[in-house]
């Protein structure tokens, strides 16, 4: 429902075929796909844990994963509604910047690429479709929409602590997504993790695709360890090896 190319139902079938027993759909800033993912997984004998990946900003982009929340929790519902509102406002600001730079992309054109949660990825898809960036989605992202690019607009959603609070208020587990991708030096990144732990962070995605550099750091700092493949398109298929296999070997479990 955010920036993936497959439906929750299709994802459930792929993960079941890959041999997964427990999965979690973590769309960006929306939980609309959780019900259909859970229903399809149940048919296939797979457990789907309610999940979300919340975009936050504190000098750099920081994504917070939420797992096993009570999706009816009033504080969490209100937080997600405000998040959607701010995300929509950001998309309009980006489109305004693109127009100022001579790139004519309409909101209606972008909406064709997402069921619910619009992002820069969808804008880049609309741009590539019209031939901008040589018709290449990644070039559109890099040259126009990424941090430091002429049409970039920072997130004006909550700081990571706000996302952590909303997740935990709903009885969920708050996890820092793909720490190795955060645009900070290793020392500053580690300081960030410790700061967030003091404010309720439960764990880190210490196994991100094939990267397990932060497993020992998580163990040392008493943080939960989660794995993730960051699945968006069929090109992510190589990361659907038995999830957590290398992590289990490393931890000897």
C-alpha positions, 0 to 999 in steps of 0.5 A: 500500500506504499511503495511496493509493486505487489499486493499484500495477497501476492506477498503472502503467497511469495513468503509462504512459498519461501518457507517463512512461518512468521512475517510482517508487512511494514508499509511506509506510513500506512497500515491499510494493507495489514488486514488483507495480508493477515487474511491471506497469510492465515489461509497459507498457514503463515502468521502475519504480525501487524506492522508499519514503517514510520518516516521520521526526521531529525536532521536526517531521515530515520525510519521506525518500524512498529510491530504487533500494535493494537491498531484500534488504539486511539493515540496510535490511530490519531498519530497515523491520521496526522502522519498521512495529512503531513505526508500529503502536504509534503507531496504537494510541496515537492510537486510545487518545487518540480514545477518551479524547476520546469518539471510538470507532474500532476498529483493525479499522475502520481496517484496512479502509482500508489493505493494509499501512501504517496511517496517520492518513489511514486513521484519518480515513477510518474517523472520517469513515465514522462521521460524525465531523468532519461526515463529512469526512476532511480535517476529521478530520485537521485537528481531531483528528489533525494536529500540535497537535490533541488526538489527535496522537501524534508519530512515534517512529521514527528521526530523518531521519539514521537513514532516510538511513543505512538507504537508503544502506546498501542502495545507495540514493539518499536525498532529502528529500521536499517540503521546502516542506511542512516546518513550518519557516521557510525559513531553518531549513528550509535549515539542516536541508537542509544538516545532512542533506547533511552526513549523507548526504542526496543530493538534494531533491524540488525540484519538488513538484507545481508548486512549483520554488522550491528548484531554485536552492538544490539546484544551489547546494548540489550536491544532486540534484533530483527531481520528485514529484506526491505522488499519493494519489487520483484528485484528484491527476490534474492533477499528472500533466502530463509530470513534470519538464517545467517543471523541464527548461525551467528548467534548459534540458535 
